[in-house]
Amino acid sequence: MANLLEAILTRGAKSPAHAQFLRKQRIQDILVRLAQIALLIVLLAFWELGARYNLIDPLLFSQPSKICDTFTKMLLAGELHQHIMVTVVETIVGFLLGTVFGTVIAIIIWWSPFLSRVLDPYLVVLNGMPKVALGPTFIVAFGGGYGGIIAMAIAISIIITTIVVYTSFREVDKNLIKLARTFGANKRQIFGKIVLPASFPTIVTTLKVNVGLAWVGVIVGEFLVSKSGLGYLIIYGFQVFNLTLVFVSLFIIAICATVMYQAVAALESRILKKRE
């Protein structure tokens, strides 16, 4: 029976209909990518023309050609490398620590139902609290260097990670857990063999959410205290009313955040493919 099913699936995978379906999917993917590029070009063209013909204020919104020129000059002069490196390192550290700590806390809460009931209202309150408002507290507690900025990134991502991962643990099929207990499995075995594997896709997906949260935390921290980094360049640009510098910094942040997100998405795809 298994051999027959495998033969049917193999034949279906090599059939003309399946090949045509895959070809249509590839064509659709290409069309989507071309549409995305075309939309970006149109938006940039409207922005450029609007600034040149004073349809929008070029002093406030700058223009793509000026942003590109400023970016190229600063890059060639070596004025951006340190700022980019500082922010990227802070973001990666905050991202990893926030994800790890949040997952560990979720495991501890799942392990102890009593602790879960005790901490549940506090998690709700902490999730609703604007972490940005606690920025000055983190700066005072952890210092005005990298420590305070990384703590800010961790604070923004750790609660979301804890809640999402813990919720995933709780939503694992209870019938599987009952069956494992029937066969004499202890709590450690249930977690390692059932709960964690079933929640693994959620944990990996949480990484993608934490990419954006880590960037927010780091940039806010740099707003408050840093003397280097992309957040510092944004604040400095506002102070000297050089909004082109602000847009250059935002442009770099967008690129770096996209690269990080795509890296996490590729990792997710690879891990889930191995699990299949």
C-alpha positions in Angstrom: 0.0 0.0 0.0 2.8 2.4 0.9 4.6 1.6 -2.4 1.5 2.2 -4.4 0.9 5.5 -2.7 4.5 6.5 -3.3 4.2 5.5 -7.0 1.0 7.6 -7.4 2.6 10.7 -5.8 5.8 10.3 -7.9 3.8 9.9 -11.1 1.7 13.0 -10.1 4.9 15.0 -9.5 6.2 14.2 -13.0 2.9 14.6 -14.8 2.4 17.3 -17.5 -0.4 18.9 -15.3 1.9 19.2 -12.4 4.7 20.6 -14.5 2.3 23.1 -16.0 1.2 24.1 -12.5 4.8 24.7 -11.3 5.4 26.7 -14.4 2.4 28.9 -13.7 3.6 29.4 -10.1 7.0 30.5 -11.3 5.5 32.9 -13.8 3.2 34.3 -11.1 6.2 34.7 -8.7 8.1 36.6 -11.4 5.1 38.9 -12.1 4.7 39.6 -8.4 8.4 40.6 -8.1 8.2 42.8 -11.2 5.0 44.5 -9.9 6.8 45.2 -6.6 9.8 46.7 -8.4 7.5 48.7 -10.7 5.6 50.1 -7.7 8.8 51.1 -6.0 10.0 52.9 -9.1 6.7 54.7 -9.6 6.7 55.9 -6.0 10.3 57.1 -6.2 9.6 58.9 -9.5 6.6 60.7 -8.0 8.7 61.6 -5.0 11.5 63.0 -7.2 9.3 64.9 -9.6 7.1 66.2 -6.7 10.2 67.7 -5.0 11.7 69.1 -8.2 8.5 70.9 -9.2 7.7 72.0 -5.6 4.6 69.8 -5.3 6.1 68.7 -2.0 8.5 70.7 0.1 12.0 69.4 -0.7 13.3 70.9 2.5 11.1 68.7 4.6 10.9 65.6 2.5 14.2 65.8 0.5 14.3 63.8 -2.7 15.6 60.4 -3.8 18.5 61.8 -6.0 19.7 64.0 -3.1 19.4 61.1 -0.6 21.3 58.8 -3.0 24.0 61.4 -3.5 24.4 62.1 0.2 24.5 58.3 1.0 27.2 57.7 -1.7 29.4 60.6 -0.4 29.1 59.6 3.2 29.8 55.9 2.4 32.9 56.7 0.3 34.1 59.1 3.0 33.8 56.3 5.6 31.3 58.3 7.7 28.7 55.5 7.8 30.5 52.3 8.5 30.9 52.8 12.3 27.3 54.0 12.7 25.9 51.0 10.7 28.1 48.5 12.6 27.1 49.8 16.0 23.4 49.7 15.3 23.5 46.3 13.6 25.5 44.7 16.4 23.2 46.2 19.1 20.1 45.0 17.2 21.4 41.4 16.7 22.4 41.1 20.4 19.1 42.5 21.6 17.2 40.3 19.1 18.9 37.1 20.2 18.7 37.8 23.9 15.1 38.9 23.8 14.1 35.7 21.9 16.1 33.4 24.1 15.0 35.0 27.4 11.4 35.2 26.3 11.4 31.5 25.3 13.0 30.4 28.6 10.4 32.4 30.6 7.6 30.8 28.5 9.1 27.3 29.3 9.3 28.1 33.0 5.7 29.4 33.1 4.4 26.3 31.2 6.3 24.0 33.5 4.6 25.5 36.6 0.8 25.9 36.4 0.9 27.7 39.7 3.5 30.2 38.4 1.4 30.6 35.3 -1.6 31.7 37.2 0.4 34.1 39.4 2.2 35.8 36.5 -0.6 35.9 34.0 -2.0 39.3 35.0 1.5 40.8 35.2 2.2 39.6 31.6 -1.0 41.3 30.4 0.0 44.6 32.2 3.6 44.5 30.9 2.4 43.8 27.4 0.1 46.8 27.4 2.7 49.1 29.0 4.6 51.3 26.5 8.2 50.1 26.9 9.5 53.2 25.2 8.4 55.2 28.2 10.7 53.1 30.3 13.7 54.1 28.2 15.1 56.6 30.7 14.8 54.0 33.4 16.8 51.5 31.4 19.5 54.2 30.6 19.9 55.0 34.3 19.9 51.3 35.4 22.2 49.9 32.7 24.2 52.9 31.8 24.4 55.2 28.9 26.4 52.9 26.7 25.5 49.7 24.8 24.0 48.1 27.9 21.1 50.5 28.1 20.4 50.4 24.4 20.4 46.5 24.3 18.2 46.4 27.4 15.7 48.6 25.6 15.7 46.2 22.7 15.2 43.2 25.0 12.4 44.9 26.9 10.4 45.5 23.8 10.7 41.9 22.5 10.8 39.7 25.5 7.2 40.1 26.7 5.8 39.4 23.2 8.0 36.4 22.8 7.0 35.0 26.2 3.2 35.5 25.5 3.3 34.0 22.0 5.5 31.0 22.8 3.6 30.2 26.0 0.3 30.4 24.2 1.7 28.0 21.6 2.7 25.6 24.4 -0.8 25.7 25.8 -2.4 25.1 22.4 -0.6 21.8 21.8 -3.1 18.9 21.3 -4.0 17.8 24.8 -5.0 14.3 23.5 -1.3 13.8 22.6 -0.2 14.8 26.1 -2.8 12.5 27.7 -1.7 9.6 25.4 1.9 10.2 26.4 1.0 10.2 30.1 -0.9 7.0 29.6 2.3 5.4 28.4 4.2 6.7 31.4 5.9 9.7 30.0 7.1 12.3 32.6 6.8 16.0 32.2 10.3 16.4 30.7 9.6 13.8 28.1 6.2 15.3 27.2 7.8 18.7 26.8 10.8 17.5 24.8 8.9 15.0 22.5 5.5 16.7 22.1 5.2 20.3 23.3 8.4 21.8 22.0 8.4 20.1 18.6 4.7 21.1 18.1 5.5 24.7 19.0 8.7 25.0 17.0 7.1 26.7 14.0 5.7 29.3 16.3 9.0 29.9 17.9 10.7 30.3 14.5 7.9 32.7 13.3 8.4 34.7 16.5 11.9 35.4 15.3 10.6 37.4 12.4 8.4 39.5 14.7 11.4 40.1 17.0 13.5 41.5 14.1 11.2 44.6 13.8 10.9 44.9 17.6 14.6 44.8 18.2 15.2 47.5 15.6 12.6 49.7 17.3 14.2 49.2 20.7 17.7 49.9 19.5 16.7 53.0 17.6 14.7 54.4 20.5 17.7 53.7 22.8 20.0 55.5 20.5 17.6 58.4 20.4 18.0 58.8 24.1 21.7 58.3 24.8 23.9 57.2 22.0 26.7 59.2 20.4 27.0 56.8 17.4 24.6 54.6 15.4 21.8 55.2 12.9 19.4 56.5 15.7 22.0 59.1 16.6 22.3 60.2 13.0 18.5 60.6 12.8 18.5 62.8 16.0 21.5 64.8 14.8 19.8 65.3 11.4 16.8 66.8 13.1 18.9 69.0 15.3 20.8 70.6 12.4 17.7 70.4 10.2 19.4 68.2 7.7 16.4 66.0 6.8 18.3 64.4 4.0 20.6 62.8 6.6 17.5 61.6 8.4 16.2 59.9 5.2 19.6 58.4 4.5 19.5 56.8 8.0 16.0 55.6 7.5 17.0 54.1 4.1 19.9 52.2 5.7 17.7 51.0 8.5 15.1 49.7 6.0 17.8 47.8 4.1 19.4 46.3 7.2 16.0 45.3 8.7 15.0 43.7 5.4 18.2 41.7 5.2 17.8 40.5 8.8 14.1 39.6 8.1 15.0 37.7 4.9 17.8 35.8 6.7 15.4 34.7 9.5 12.7 33.8 6.8 15.3 31.7 5.0 16.3 30.0 8.3 12.6 29.3 9.0 12.1 27.8 5.5 15.2 25.6 5.9 14.2 24.4 9.4 10.6 23.6 8.5 11.7 21.9 5.3 14.0 19.6 7.3 11.1 18.8 9.7 9.0 17.7 6.8 
